[in-house]
Amino acid sequence: MHPQLEKLVNKIEDETLREKVVQFLENPTIEIDGKVYTGMPLDSSPAGLSRHHSYPGGFIEHVVATTEIALNLCNIVKRVYHGKVDEDLVISGAILHDIFKPLTYQVEENGTYGATPLAERLDHLTLMVSEMVRRGFPLDLIHIVCAHHGGEAGPIWPRTIEALVCHLADITDSRLNGEVLRAARYLSKEATGEEIEIVSSKEAFEIVHSKVVEGWDGVKKTVEKIRQIRLNI
């Protein structure tokens, strides 16, 4: 298991729930019509095709960031609003909410990401909910996963505090990452005349920061440095 995921999983206090989450992370597969679908490795998979975390390792970053945001929201609920929230459910939901996205992605011949044949029939959310039911996860946790897109983009609105926390954490990290990636691509194109097709979060934040510190010359230097590093790899 990826060490960052392991660190988060260990925050789940309920031993039974923690073990079920671990088993899912160690075996993120689903069987349909006698065929077992495995998908991309979690460590190298993106968490989106184009809008956010659309680079190798993006899945892990998104899960970690979403869980950390969710935990901070839990603290606000308890310390500021004096409300109650089940952190075990929140952590588990944040960790598992996109666990089947790697089943729906594949690397195309040109190096970009595309949808798998499985994704042409079922989306990652439907796959995840059905498998969680099959594996006997608690209903409240299944609801968190089912509602993490919200009612406008998903099948149901969050109906519990835990589901709302995970939904807000998910869209917050997706928006943060997506906006920075978009800005980095725009800046690189404006500065050099050529957009960087695949940019990591580290590279994107570096490009955006260079514009703030050194202006367009800083962007040019940063983009050129990134390209040189890629040529030498």
Secondary structure, DSSP 8 states (H G I E B T S, - for coil): --HHHHHHHTT---HHHHHHHHHHHH---EEETTEEE--S-TTT--S-SSSSS-STTHHHHHHHHHHHHHHHHHHHHHHTS-----HHHHHHHHHHTTTTGGGGEEE-TTS-EEE-TGGGT--HHHHHHHHHHHTT--HHHHHHHHTTTHHHHSSS---SHHHHHHHHHHHHHHHHHHHHHHHHHHHHHHHHSS--SS--HHHHHHHHHHHHHHHHHHHHHHHHHHHHHHHH-
